[in-house]
């Protein structure tokens, strides 16, 4: 009986390993071209965290300088960051950033092109899309002082296929090894 049980566990482990290998070899989804282009700008705007999370009433001069530099060099990246916070992608939501604060950041910093409706063209948004409406109606959004009023809270965490397969394999291996 024990031999048969071990055979089934070995078969289960082999099947799990095959699934993990298949998941690891599957091609990851196509990356958003702006994601790689704007990756450095996410880190550059860390001085804006106090304002963007609602812990400061106004952005610091360093924050505004960094936001201004980003807007001059890659204006689409500032729009992209705002868009990512709204949609909750790429772990951005776990940082506690508030969409209403970020969409007000260009105006709060008195940036020359502070009208975020320009993001519609910079991000090539299609009329009728949710993101198009988001930036077209941005003037109706006002930052609130209450962090609890943020409706974009949530986790935008995504696992890549290879990592997911490895996690599955590790869990199954732990279960199998604990039984023997």
Secondary structure, DSSP 8 states (H G I E B T S, - for coil): -HHHHHHHHHHHHHHHHHHHHHHHHS------HHHHHHHHHHHHGGGGHHHHTTSSSS--HHHHHHHHHHHHH-HHHHHHHHHHHHHT-TT-GGGT--HHHHHHHHHHTT-TT--GGGHHHHTT--TTSHHHHHHHTGGG----S-GGG-S--S------HHHHHHHHHHHHHHHHHHH-
